[in-house]
Amino acid sequence: MKIVGIVGSPRHGRNTATLVQQVLDGAKSQGADVSLLYINDYDIAPCDACDGCKQTAECVLDDGMRTFYAAIDGIRGLVLGTPIYFDHVSAQTKLFLDRLYAYVGPDMERHFPEKVRSVLVATWGDSDPDLYNEVIDWLQGRLSLYHGVETVAAIKAADADTIPPGRRPELLQAAFAAGVRLAEHR
């Protein structure tokens, strides 16, 4: 089973990435083939809204997003992690999501791989653990509506700047368990 982790934080190895990696480690423990990509490491242009993808069934822009399209090809699992900046997903995450428009056909038929399940990871600085539930719901809804992705778990880390996820054994265990659950889907 192929599972890709996508980190929408510009910070390598920090809060969001730590949890995405834990989810991937859980999936790998079940024999999944996992990979990890940081959106910020690639030169990705915003969607031009040219609708060229509706004619060719792929994005016509030749940039770093091609690495992500190749990584997504044939996946059964997606681990998408974002920090919450200014009350929503990071700009990197939004850019990635906008470029997934290439998978939506002219009549809204889907070209995204079928039967993909996801684990969503969100981190933020405020101490309220439910403050950004609506952002997670929004993200889950977009993946489901446009790409048919079923979200099996959401890992939330409030107060991440004060108590980093790497120092919270219960959170790390929950992320690992979500990865195990994600890989159990065959």
Contacts in CASP RR format, 6 or more apart in sequence:
PFRMAT RR
TARGET T0000
AUTHOR 0000-0000-0000
METHOD contacts of the structure
MODEL  1
MKIVGIVGSPRHGRNTATLVQQVLDGAKSQGADVSLLYINDYDIAPCDAC
DGCKQTAECVLDDGMRTFYAAIDGIRGLVLGTPIYFDHVSAQTKLFLDRL
YAYVGPDMERHFPEKVRSVLVATWGDSDPDLYNEVIDWLQGRLSLYHGVE
TVAAIKAADADTIPPGRRPELLQAAFAAGVRLAEHR
1 27 0 8 1.000
1 31 0 8 1.000
1 32 0 8 1.000
1 33 0 8 1.000
1 76 0 8 1.000
1 77 0 8 1.000
1 183 0 8 1.000
1 185 0 8 1.000
1 186 0 8 1.000
2 32 0 8 1.000
2 33 0 8 1.000
2 74 0 8 1.000
2 75 0 8 1.000
2 76 0 8 1.000
2 77 0 8 1.000
3 24 0 8 1.000
3 27 0 8 1.000
3 32 0 8 1.000
3 33 0 8 1.000
3 34 0 8 1.000
3 35 0 8 1.000
3 75 0 8 1.000
3 76 0 8 1.000
3 77 0 8 1.000
3 78 0 8 1.000
3 79 0 8 1.000
3 182 0 8 1.000
3 183 0 8 1.000
4 34 0 8 1.000
4 35 0 8 1.000
4 36 0 8 1.000
4 37 0 8 1.000
4 71 0 8 1.000
4 72 0 8 1.000
4 75 0 8 1.000
4 77 0 8 1.000
4 78 0 8 1.000
4 79 0 8 1.000
5 20 0 8 1.000
5 23 0 8 1.000
5 24 0 8 1.000
5 34 0 8 1.000
5 35 0 8 1.000
5 36 0 8 1.000
5 37 0 8 1.000
5 78 0 8 1.000
5 79 0 8 1.000
5 80 0 8 1.000
5 81 0 8 1.000
6 20 0 8 1.000
6 37 0 8 1.000
6 39 0 8 1.000
6 68 0 8 1.000
6 78 0 8 1.000
6 79 0 8 1.000
6 80 0 8 1.000
6 81 0 8 1.000
6 96 0 8 1.000
7 16 0 8 1.000
7 17 0 8 1.000
7 20 0 8 1.000
7 36 0 8 1.000
7 37 0 8 1.000
7 38 0 8 1.000
7 39 0 8 1.000
7 81 0 8 1.000
8 16 0 8 1.000
8 38 0 8 1.000
8 39 0 8 1.000
8 40 0 8 1.000
8 80 0 8 1.000
8 81 0 8 1.000
8 82 0 8 1.000
8 83 0 8 1.000
8 89 0 8 1.000
8 90 0 8 1.000
8 92 0 8 1.000
8 93 0 8 1.000
8 96 0 8 1.000
9 15 0 8 1.000
9 16 0 8 1.000
9 17 0 8 1.000
9 38 0 8 1.000
9 40 0 8 1.000
9 81 0 8 1.000
9 82 0 8 1.000
9 83 0 8 1.000
9 90 0 8 1.000
9 92 0 8 1.000
9 123 0 8 1.000
10 38 0 8 1.000
10 40 0 8 1.000
10 90 0 8 1.000
10 92 0 8 1.000
11 17 0 8 1.000
11 83 0 8 1.000
12 38 0 8 1.000
13 21 0 8 1.000
14 164 0 8 1.000
15 83 0 8 1.000
15 123 0 8 1.000
15 157 0 8 1.000
15 160 0 8 1.000
15 161 0 8 1.000
15 164 0 8 1.000
15 165 0 8 1.000
15 166 0 8 1.000
16 81 0 8 1.000
16 82 0 8 1.000
16 83 0 8 1.000
16 121 0 8 1.000
16 122 0 8 1.000
16 123 0 8 1.000
17 36 0 8 1.000
17 38 0 8 1.000
18 164 0 8 1.000
18 165 0 8 1.000
18 166 0 8 1.000
18 172 0 8 1.000
19 81 0 8 1.000
19 121 0 8 1.000
19 123 0 8 1.000
19 155 0 8 1.000
19 157 0 8 1.000
19 165 0 8 1.000
19 171 0 8 1.000
19 172 0 8 1.000
19 175 0 8 1.000
20 36 0 8 1.000
20 79 0 8 1.000
20 81 0 8 1.000
20 121 0 8 1.000
21 36 0 8 1.000
22 172 0 8 1.000
22 175 0 8 1.000
22 176 0 8 1.000
22 179 0 8 1.000
23 79 0 8 1.000
23 119 0 8 1.000
23 121 0 8 1.000
23 155 0 8 1.000
23 175 0 8 1.000
23 176 0 8 1.000
23 178 0 8 1.000
23 179 0 8 1.000
23 182 0 8 1.000
24 34 0 8 1.000
24 36 0 8 1.000
24 79 0 8 1.000
24 179 0 8 1.000
25 176 0 8 1.000
25 179 0 8 1.000
26 176 0 8 1.000
26 177 0 8 1.000
26 178 0 8 1.000
26 179 0 8 1.000
26 180 0 8 1.000
26 183 0 8 1.000
27 34 0 8 1.000
27 77 0 8 1.000
27 79 0 8 1.000
27 179 0 8 1.000
27 180 0 8 1.000
27 182 0 8 1.000
27 183 0 8 1.000
28 34 0 8 1.000
28 183 0 8 1.000
29 176 0 8 1.000
29 180 0 8 1.000
29 183 0 8 1.000
30 179 0 8 1.000
30 180 0 8 1.000
30 183 0 8 1.000
30 184 0 8 1.000
31 183 0 8 1.000
32 182 0 8 1.000
32 183 0 8 1.000
35 71 0 8 1.000
37 67 0 8 1.000
37 68 0 8 1.000
37 71 0 8 1.000
39 68 0 8 1.000
39 92 0 8 1.000
39 93 0 8 1.000
39 95 0 8 1.000
39 96 0 8 1.000
40 92 0 8 1.000
42 63 0 8 1.000
42 64 0 8 1.000
42 65 0 8 1.000
42 67 0 8 1.000
42 68 0 8 1.000
43 63 0 8 1.000
43 64 0 8 1.000
44 63 0 8 1.000
44 64 0 8 1.000
44 65 0 8 1.000
44 68 0 8 1.000
44 95 0 8 1.000
44 96 0 8 1.000
44 99 0 8 1.000
45 61 0 8 1.000
45 63 0 8 1.000
45 65 0 8 1.000
46 95 0 8 1.000
46 98 0 8 1.000
46 99 0 8 1.000
47 98 0 8 1.000
47 99 0 8 1.000
47 101 0 8 1.000
48 61 0 8 1.000
50 60 0 8 1.000
52 59 0 8 1.000
52 60 0 8 1.000
53 59 0 8 1.000
53 60 0 8 1.000
53 101 0 8 1.000
53 102 0 8 1.000
53 105 0 8 1.000
54 105 0 8 1.000
54 106 0 8 1.000
57 105 0 8 1.000
57 111 0 8 1.000
58 69 0 8 1.000
58 102 0 8 1.000
59 65 0 8 1.000
59 66 0 8 1.000
59 69 0 8 1.000
59 99 0 8 1.000
59 102 0 8 1.000
61 99 0 8 1.000
65 96 0 8 1.000
65 99 0 8 1.000
68 96 0 8 1.000
68 99 0 8 1.000
69 102 0 8 1.000
72 78 0 8 1.000
72 112 0 8 1.000
72 113 0 8 1.000
73 113 0 8 1.000
74 113 0 8 1.000
75 113 0 8 1.000
75 116 0 8 1.000
76 113 0 8 1.000
76 115 0 8 1.000
76 116 0 8 1.000
76 117 0 8 1.000
76 185 0 8 1.000
76 186 0 8 1.000
77 116 0 8 1.000
77 117 0 8 1.000
77 118 0 8 1.000
77 182 0 8 1.000
77 185 0 8 1.000
78 116 0 8 1.000
78 117 0 8 1.000
78 118 0 8 1.000
78 119 0 8 1.000
78 143 0 8 1.000
78 149 0 8 1.000
79 118 0 8 1.000
79 119 0 8 1.000
79 121 0 8 1.000
79 179 0 8 1.000
79 182 0 8 1.000
80 93 0 8 1.000
80 118 0 8 1.000
80 119 0 8 1.000
80 120 0 8 1.000
80 121 0 8 1.000
80 139 0 8 1.000
80 143 0 8 1.000
81 93 0 8 1.000
81 120 0 8 1.000
81 121 0 8 1.000
81 122 0 8 1.000
81 123 0 8 1.000
82 89 0 8 1.000
82 90 0 8 1.000
82 92 0 8 1.000
82 93 0 8 1.000
82 121 0 8 1.000
82 122 0 8 1.000
82 123 0 8 1.000
82 139 0 8 1.000
83 90 0 8 1.000
83 122 0 8 1.000
83 123 0 8 1.000
83 124 0 8 1.000
83 160 0 8 1.000
84 90 0 8 1.000
84 122 0 8 1.000
84 123 0 8 1.000
84 124 0 8 1.000
84 125 0 8 1.000
84 132 0 8 1.000
84 135 0 8 1.000
85 91 0 8 1.000
87 132 0 8 1.000
87 135 0 8 1.000
88 94 0 8 1.000
88 135 0 8 1.000
89 97 0 8 1.000
89 135 0 8 1.000
89 139 0 8 1.000
97 139 0 8 1.000
97 142 0 8 1.000
100 112 0 8 1.000
100 146 0 8 1.000
100 147 0 8 1.000
101 146 0 8 1.000
102 111 0 8 1.000
103 110 0 8 1.000
103 111 0 8 1.000
103 112 0 8 1.000
103 146 0 8 1.000
103 147 0 8 1.000
104 110 0 8 1.000
104 111 0 8 1.000
104 146 0 8 1.000
104 147 0 8 1.000
105 111 0 8 1.000
110 146 0 8 1.000
110 147 0 8 1.000
110 148 0 8 1.000
112 146 0 8 1.000
112 147 0 8 1.000
112 148 0 8 1.000
112 149 0 8 1.000
115 185 0 8 1.000
116 147 0 8 1.000
116 148 0 8 1.000
116 149 0 8 1.000
116 150 0 8 1.000
117 149 0 8 1.000
117 150 0 8 1.000
117 151 0 8 1.000
117 152 0 8 1.000
117 182 0 8 1.000
117 185 0 8 1.000
118 140 0 8 1.000
118 143 0 8 1.000
118 149 0 8 1.000
118 150 0 8 1.000
118 151 0 8 1.000
118 152 0 8 1.000
118 182 0 8 1.000
119 151 0 8 1.000
119 152 0 8 1.000
119 153 0 8 1.000
119 154 0 8 1.000
119 155 0 8 1.000
119 175 0 8 1.000
119 178 0 8 1.000
119 179 0 8 1.000
119 181 0 8 1.000
119 182 0 8 1.000
120 136 0 8 1.000
120 139 0 8 1.000
120 140 0 8 1.000
120 151 0 8 1.000
120 153 0 8 1.000
120 154 0 8 1.000
120 155 0 8 1.000
121 154 0 8 1.000
121 155 0 8 1.000
121 157 0 8 1.000
121 175 0 8 1.000
122 132 0 8 1.000
122 135 0 8 1.000
122 136 0 8 1.000
122 139 0 8 1.000
122 154 0 8 1.000
122 155 0 8 1.000
122 156 0 8 1.000
122 157 0 8 1.000
123 156 0 8 1.000
123 157 0 8 1.000
123 160 0 8 1.000
123 165 0 8 1.000
124 131 0 8 1.000
124 132 0 8 1.000
124 157 0 8 1.000
124 158 0 8 1.000
124 160 0 8 1.000
125 158 0 8 1.000
125 159 0 8 1.000
125 160 0 8 1.000
125 161 0 8 1.000
125 162 0 8 1.000
126 158 0 8 1.000
126 159 0 8 1.000
127 158 0 8 1.000
127 159 0 8 1.000
127 162 0 8 1.000
128 158 0 8 1.000
129 156 0 8 1.000
129 158 0 8 1.000
131 158 0 8 1.000
132 156 0 8 1.000
133 156 0 8 1.000
136 154 0 8 1.000
136 156 0 8 1.000
140 151 0 8 1.000
140 154 0 8 1.000
143 149 0 8 1.000
143 151 0 8 1.000
144 150 0 8 1.000
144 151 0 8 1.000
152 178 0 8 1.000
152 181 0 8 1.000
152 182 0 8 1.000
152 185 0 8 1.000
153 178 0 8 1.000
153 179 0 8 1.000
153 181 0 8 1.000
153 182 0 8 1.000
155 171 0 8 1.000
155 174 0 8 1.000
155 175 0 8 1.000
155 178 0 8 1.000
157 165 0 8 1.000
157 168 0 8 1.000
157 171 0 8 1.000
165 171 0 8 1.000
165 172 0 8 1.000
165 175 0 8 1.000
166 172 0 8 1.000
END
